[in-house]
Amino acid sequence: MARDTVEIEDVIVKSLRKYADDRGWLFELYREDELPETVHPVMAYISQTLPGIVRGPHEHHDQTDYFAFIGPSDFELTLWDARAESPTFGAKSKTIFGISNPCAITIPPGVVHAYKNIGDQPGWVFNGPNRLYAGHGKNDPVDEIRHELDPESPYKVDGCSSAPV
């Protein structure tokens, strides 16, 4: 069932409004005046995920992800709070976003995340992280802990093929 909230501290969910007319439609994916300055995007990308495929789970040491799920499929987003100092430490949340529930989600460092395309067609996900992938010129270490590569990881999404986000 789709919800517009998750029970993990510091995760921000923003419903996206579709503006449609006889030419087509648009979504405002983010606005600088609607996000805390610390999570303003510094780069952007869009990925396509095939039906039944999971991206993640992984987490970041320093980076905040800003995902926008708008379709044309639906995704089940699973979050685990791995931050020992968080009041929701250990919490797990599953929420459906995408064509049926277009939303943008801010995921802070230390929150493990994975999403699965649960629809029957390829789906697109926008990400506007607040850090450059591998730093300026791609010369720095990548800020990721890739739980999907660890067969002993406690962070699992059942019954799926995994792929890096």
Residue pairs with C-beta under 8 A, 6 or more apart in sequence:
1 96
2 95
2 96
2 97
2 100
2 101
3 95
3 96
4 13
4 15
4 101
4 103
5 13
6 13
6 79
6 93
6 95
6 105
7 88
7 91
7 93
8 79
8 81
8 86
8 88
8 91
8 93
8 111
9 81
9 83
9 86
9 87
9 88
10 86
10 106
10 108
10 111
11 79
11 93
11 105
11 106
11 107
11 108
11 111
12 105
12 106
13 95
13 103
13 104
13 105
13 106
14 34
14 103
14 104
14 105
14 106
15 101
15 102
15 103
16 27
16 28
16 29
16 68
16 70
16 102
16 103
16 104
17 27
17 28
18 25
18 26
18 27
18 102
19 25
19 26
19 27
19 28
27 68
27 70
27 102
29 68
29 70
29 104
29 126
29 128
30 41
30 66
30 68
30 104
30 128
32 40
35 66
35 106
38 64
38 130
39 64
39 66
39 106
39 108
39 130
40 130
41 66
41 128
41 129
41 130
42 129
42 130
42 131
42 132
43 128
43 129
43 132
43 133
44 126
44 127
44 128
45 126
45 127
46 124
46 125
46 126
46 127
47 55
47 124
47 125
47 127
47 165
48 122
48 123
48 124
49 55
49 73
49 75
49 115
49 117
49 122
49 123
49 124
49 125
49 163
50 117
50 122
51 73
51 117
51 118
51 119
51 120
51 121
51 122
51 123
52 116
52 117
52 118
52 160
52 161
53 116
53 117
53 160
53 161
53 162
53 163
54 114
54 115
54 116
54 148
54 157
54 160
54 161
54 162
54 163
55 114
55 115
55 116
55 125
55 162
55 163
55 164
55 165
56 112
56 113
56 114
56 115
56 147
56 148
56 157
56 162
56 164
56 165
57 78
57 80
57 112
57 113
57 114
57 147
57 148
57 153
57 155
57 156
57 157
58 112
58 113
58 114
58 144
58 145
58 146
58 147
58 148
58 164
58 165
59 82
59 109
59 110
59 111
59 112
59 113
59 144
59 145
59 147
60 109
60 110
60 131
60 143
60 144
60 145
61 109
61 110
61 143
61 145
62 109
62 131
62 143
63 109
63 129
63 130
63 131
63 143
64 106
64 107
64 108
64 109
64 129
64 130
64 131
65 105
65 106
65 107
65 113
65 127
65 129
66 104
66 105
66 106
66 107
66 127
66 128
66 129
66 130
67 77
67 104
67 105
67 107
67 115
67 125
67 126
67 127
68 102
68 103
68 104
68 105
68 125
68 126
68 127
68 128
69 75
69 77
69 97
69 98
69 101
69 102
69 103
69 104
69 105
69 115
69 123
69 125
70 98
70 99
70 102
70 124
70 126
71 98
71 99
71 102
71 123
71 124
72 99
72 119
72 121
72 122
72 123
72 124
73 98
73 99
73 117
73 118
73 119
73 120
73 121
73 122
73 123
73 124
74 96
74 97
74 98
74 99
74 100
74 101
74 117
74 118
74 119
74 123
75 96
75 97
75 98
75 115
75 116
75 117
75 118
75 119
75 123
75 125
76 94
76 95
76 96
76 115
76 116
76 118
76 157
77 93
77 94
77 95
77 96
77 97
77 105
77 113
77 114
77 115
78 92
78 93
78 94
78 113
78 114
78 115
78 116
78 157
79 91
79 92
79 93
79 94
79 95
79 107
79 111
79 112
79 113
80 90
80 91
80 92
80 111
80 112
80 113
80 155
81 88
81 89
81 90
81 91
81 92
81 110
81 111
81 112
82 89
82 110
82 111
82 112
83 89
83 108
83 109
83 110
83 111
86 110
96 118
97 103
97 105
98 119
98 123
99 119
99 123
107 113
112 145
112 147
112 155
113 165
114 148
114 155
114 157
114 162
114 165
115 125
115 165
116 157
116 160
117 123
127 165
131 143
132 138
133 142
134 140
134 141
134 142
135 141
146 164
147 153
147 155
148 162
148 163
148 164
